[in-house]
Amino acid sequence: MAAWLAAPASMGGLDFISPDASVVNSFIIKNPRSIVEELFQMIGSNDANFAQELARFEAKTGVSVLDDITAPLGGEGTFAFDGPVLPTPKWKLVMEVYDPVTLQSTIGKLVASYNREAQASNGTLQLSQQQVASQTYYTIQNSKQPNSEINYTYVDSYLVAGPDIGTLSQAIRNRQSGNTLAHSPTFQALLPSDGYTNFSAIFYHNIGPVLGPLVDQIKSIGTLTAQQQQSIATLQANTAPGLIYVYGEPDRIVVASDTGFMGFDLGTLMSLGHAGAFPSQLFSGAATSPPAATQ
C-alpha cells in the first residue's frame, strides 16, 4: 500500500483551502484505477464470493467501478475543516477529476439506484442543480434530513464539495484572489528550509483558533474539576500550527516535520507503532528517514 503514494508534485487542491483552515490532509496517489484493480485482487484472493458480489452491484446500479468511478479521477485529494466548527463544521473535499461528465453521470446512476432500494424510513435522495453566474452547483439531499446536504461543483480539473453553496463560492473566490492556505504566512513559515514545496502528502493543523470557542462552550456547561481544567490547559498549550510532510521516493517514503503534532515530535508519533497503536510500516514503508534538520 505504501507504493500507492505518488512522487512529490504540486498540490493544486490546496488553492481551494483558506488560511482559516484548522486541519488539512492532502495527498497524491498513483493511478486510482490501477490501485483499485490491485485492491480487487487482494480482496478476491481472500473472498471467493467477491467477484460475484461486485458483478451484482454493477448490474444493479449500472455503474462499472473501474470505468465509471475510478477512471474519471486523478490522483490528488484534499480534505479540510475550513472555517468555524460551531454550530456546523465547515468542511471541504477537493478531488482531482479528469472526466467530470462521466463522473456526474455515475453520481446520478448511484442516486437512482439508492432510491430504488431505499426503505421509506430511510428516505430518498434528491440530486438537483442550480446555476449561479457561470458556475453550476449540485446538491444531494435526503428527504428525511432536509437540513443536511452535500453540495459540490466542478472547477477546472477539480470537484469541490462542502456543506453549502456559500462555502464553495467562497472557495472559488479565494482561489481567484490568491487568498489561500498555501500562500498564507502561517503555512509558508512551516515549509522546509530547502524551499522544496512539492510533496506526496501533507498533514497541516492549526486548531488554536477553533479550540477557543469549543473550550468556552465546555466551560459554560458547568464547573470543571481541577483535573479537567489541567487537561484543557495542556491542550491549549499545544495548539501551535504544524505541518507534517511526506515524500514518496522509488524505494522509500520519507516523513518529516519541524513541528510534530499536539506536543508530540515526529519520533514519538512514529514510535507509537511499536506499542501496536499504528503499524510503523503504514507510515514509513521501506524506510523512514527524516532530514537531519527535522524531528
N, C-alpha and C positions, 0 to 999 in steps of 0.2 A: 504493500500500500504506500510505503514511503516513496516509491518510484513514480507514483502518480503526480507528484509535485513537479511543476514545470520549472525551467530555468528562469532566473530573475528577469523581470521585464517591467515596463511602466504600467501602473495601475490606474487606468482611466476612470474606473468606477469611483475612485475617491473624489473625483470632481463633483459628485452629487452629494457629498457629505460636508456639512457645515463645520465651522470652527467650534460650534457649541456641542458637538458630539461627545458623549461620555464614554462609550465603548464601541470600538470598531474592530471587526475581524475581516481581513481581506486576503484573498489567495488567488493563485494562478495554477491551474492544473493542466495536464496534457489533454489530448483529445477526449472529450467526455464520452463519445460513443465507444471508443476502444476501452475505456475504463469500465463502462457498464457491461460490455461484452466479457471482459475479464471477470467482473463480479458474477455474471450469469454462469460462467464456467465454474467458479468457485462454489456457488450455491448448488448448481446442478450436480456437482460431484458428491455432495453430501445429502441431496434430496432428490430421490428418483422421480418424484411427482412434480418437480419444479417446472419442467418444460411443458407439461400438460396444463398446469395451473396458469402459466404465462400465456399459453395459447388461448385458454378460456377467457382470460382477462382481455386480451387483444381482440378476440372475436366479439365480446360483449360491448366493448367501448368503441370499436372501430379505429383503435389507435395502436400503431406499432411503437413500442417503447424506444427501439433503436432509431427508427426512421422519423418518427413524429415528435419525440420528446428530446432525445439526446442529440440527434443530428443538427437541429437548428441552433444549438447552444455553442457559445465559445467557451474558453477555459477560465474566464475571470469571474469572480463572485465577491460581493461585499455585503456584510450585514452590519447594521449600526443602530444603536439607540442615539437618536439625534434630536435633542430638544428636551423639554420638560417631561418628567415621568408622572406627574400628577396633573389632572386626575387620570389621564390615559397616557401611557408611554408612547412617545413619538419614535417609531421605528422606521427603518428603511432597508429594503433589499434591492440590490443592484446586480443584474446578471448580464453578461455579455451574450448577445443574440445575433447570429448571422442571418437567420431566416425568420423574421417576425411574422410573415404571412402564414407559414406553416405552423409556427408555434401558436398563433392566435386561433387558427382552425382547430388545433389539438385541444386547446383550453375549452373551446366551445363544445367539442365532442365529449370531453370528460364531464363537463357540467351537465350535458344532456343525459349521459349515461348515469350519473349520480341521481338525477331526478327520476329516471325510470325505475331505479331500485330503492329510492328513499322511502322510508316509512313516514306516515303522516305526522307522527310525534316528533320526528327529527326535522321536519320542514324541507322545503326545496330551495334550490339555489337559483338566483336570478343573475344573469350576466347582461349588463347594459353598457352603453357607451354614450358619451356626450362630447361635443366639440367645444373647446374654449380657445378662441382665436384660431391658430393653425394647429393646435395640439389636440389629439384625440385621447381621451381618458376612458378607461374601462373600470367597471365596478362589479364585484361579485358580492352578493348579499344573501344571507339566509332568511327565509320568510319568517322563521321563528325568532330570529335575533336581528331585528331591523336596525339596531344601534351599533352593530358590529359588522364591519365590512372590510374588504381588501380592495384597494384601488391601485391601478398600475397604468403605465403608459410606455411607449417606445420612443426613445430619443437616440438618434444616430444608431449606433450598434449596441444599445443597451435597453433592457427592460428595467424600469424603475418602479418599485412598489412601495406602498405605505398605507397608513390608516385612513387617510383622507386626501382629497384632491388638492387642498391647500398646501399640504406638506410637499406634494410632488411639484406643484407650480413653483414653490419657493426654491426647491432644489434645482430646478431648471434655471431660474433667475440667478441663483448663486453661482452656478456653473458658468453662465454667460458673463457675469461680472467679475469672476475670479475670487469670490468670497467663499473659499473652500478650505477644508481641513488641511489639505496638503500644502497650501500656501500660507497657512497661519503661522505666526511667530512661535506659538507653543509647540506645534508639530515640527517645525523646522529646527528648533533647538534640540530635538531628540534624535535627529538623524545622525548616522555615524560620521565621525570626524573626517573620514576619507572622501566624503562628499558623494559616495555611491548611493544613488537613490532608487535603483531598481531592486525589487525584492521578489521572492516567490510567495511569501506570505507575511503578514504583519498582524500584531495584536496591539492596539492602542487603547489606553484608558486614561480618563480624566474625570473621575467621579466626584471630585470635591464639590463643584457647583451643584451637582444633583443630590449629593448626600445631605446638604444643609436642610432643604425643605423636608426630606424624609425624617431627619433627626428631630426637627421641630414638631412634626406630626406625632412621632413616637412619644416625645416628652409631654405633649398635650393630652395624651391618653390618661396619664396618672403619674403617681410618684414612682420613680425608678429606684431600685436598690443600689447600694454602693457598687456592687459587682457589675450591674448593668451599666451604670454611669461610667465605670472604668473601661468596660468593653467599647462603649461608644466613643470615649475619648481616644482609645487606642486606634480605633477605626479612622477617626477624623485625622489623626496624626500621620496616617499612611495613605493619603489620597493625592499625593503629588502626581502630575501627569507622567506617563511612562510609555515606552514603546519597545516591544519585542519583535525582532525581525528575523526572517528565515531566508537562507539562500539554498536553492536546490542545485546541487552540483552533480556531475555524472556519476561519481562514486560515493557521495555522501551528502548529508544535509547539515548545514551549519546554522545553528541557532545562536543569536547574540542579543545583548541588551546592556545598556549603561544604567538602567533604572530598576529592572525587576518588576514586581507586581505586589502591591499591597504590603510592602515591607519585606517581602521575600526577594533575595537576589536570585539570579538565574541558576546558580549552582544548587541552591536549596530547592528551587522548583523542580529541577531535573532529577534531584536525588529522591523526590517523593516516590518515584517508580520503584525504588529498592524496597519500599515498605508495602508495595502491592497496590498503591493508590492509582498510579499511572504507569503503564508499561513504558520503560525508557525508550524502547525501540519505536514507539509511536511518534515520539518527538525527534529522535536523533537518527533513525535509520541505521546506516552502516557506521556512522561516526558522528559525534557531537564535538565540535571544536570551536568555541567562541574565540574571536580575535583577542589578542593579549590585552587590549585596552578595555575590554568589556568584562562584565561579571557573568 
